[in-house]
Amino acid sequence: MSTEVFPSPSILGERVWGTETLLALVRDEFSVKRLEIRAGSKGGLQYHRKKNEVAVVISGQLLIRYDLGDGVLHERIVGPGEVVHFPPGLVHQEEAITNCVIIEASTPHFNDRVRVESRYGLSDQVGLPTTTEEEIVTR
């Protein structure tokens, strides 16, 4: 049994889009993070091989781009209290319209990303690169 009743947050680092803080990690089960995304910033257009994530918008407005498997990037704006689910394999991207804070809960697959900008004719590859399946870390 885990004895960490009150985990200590740890900043995972500055990102091109803002700050990522690990709030809690239940080993081999799930992680919870706080993401602060600066207005005008966005993450990569990507999907995860194993990671399954859910995000709750705490403040701000996010533009979510996603492909439901039809090869088309759809868009939707989400705001405080709204929830987004990105299962493994779902192409997605978050872009902050305003400064945003989101809480993300996911399986504990770190470093799981496949960048797909070129699939959609986009050249913007700012941010972290594609990782191999061997680079995926489960904590």
N, C-alpha and C positions, 0 to 999 in steps of 0.2 A: 504494500500500500504506500502511495506517495504521501510524504509528510509535508509537502510544500503547500500549505493552506493559503498563504499570501505571497504569490510569486513576485519577484522584483522585475519590473520592466527593464529591457535592455535595448538600447538603440542599435539597430542593425546597420546603420550607416546613412549618410546623406546619399540621396539618389538625384538624378538629373531633374526629377519632377518634385522632389520634396524630401520628407523624412519617413523612415520605416522603423517602427518600434515594436519589438516582440513583447507582448503583454503577458502571455502565458504559453507554456508548452507542456502538453500532457504526452509524454513520450510514446511514440508509435500509434497515437490516436488522433490528436488534433493540435493546432496552434491557433492563437488569437493575436492579431496585430492591430496596431493603430497606424494608419497611413495619413500623412498630412501632404496634400497635393497642392502646389502653387497654381494660381489662376494662369491659364494658358499653357500649362504643362500637360504632358500625356505620357503614358507608358507605351511600350511597344505593342504593335499588332501581333498577337501571339495566341498560342494554345498550349495547354499542358498535357503531357502524356499520362500522368498519374494524379496530379494534384486536383482536388475537388474543392472549390472555394465558394463562400457566400460572403457578401459584403453588405453592410448596413450604412447608409449615408447618415452621418450625424449632423453635419452642417455643410452648406454650399450646394452647388449644382454641378453635376457630372454629365458629360455627353458620353454615352456608352455606344460603342460600335460592336456589332456582333454578326456572325454568320450562322444561320440556323441549318446549315448543310446544303443550302441552295446556291452557294457560290456568290451570294450578294451580301454586301455589307449594309446592314440595317442600322438605324440610329434611333436612340431614345434618350431624352434628358430625364435624369432622376434627381430628386432632392431629398431633404431631411425626412427620415423615417422610411424611405423606400429601400427595398432589398433587391439585390441582384445575385443570381446564381450562375457560376461558370463551371459546369461539369468538365471532366477530362475530355479533350478533343474539341471543345467549343472555341472557335476563334473569337477573340475579344480584345477590346482596348478601352481604357478609361482616359478621358480628357477633361480636365478641370475648367469649367466655364468661370467659376469664381474660386477663391481659396476653399478647399474642401478638407473635411476630416471624415474618414471612414473607418469602421471597425471591420476587419476581415477575419473570418474563422475558416480554417481549411484543414485538410489532411496535412500531416507534417512532412510534405515533400518539398524540400528546399532546392533551389537551383534547377527547377523543372520548367524549361521554356523553349518553345520552338517559334522563332520569328517568321512571319509570313507576309511582310509588306510586298515582296516581289510577286507573290501570288495574285495580288490585287492591283498590280501596276504602280505601286507606291515606292518611292525611293527613300523616304524618311526612315533611317535606321538608328536614330538616337537612342541611347540606352544600352542595356545589357544584351549581349549576343545570345544566339541559340546555344543550348547546351546539349550534350549527348546523353543518352539514357544512363550511361555509366557515371555521369557527373551528378545525377540526382541523388540527393542525400535525404535519408529518412532519419529523423531524430526522435 
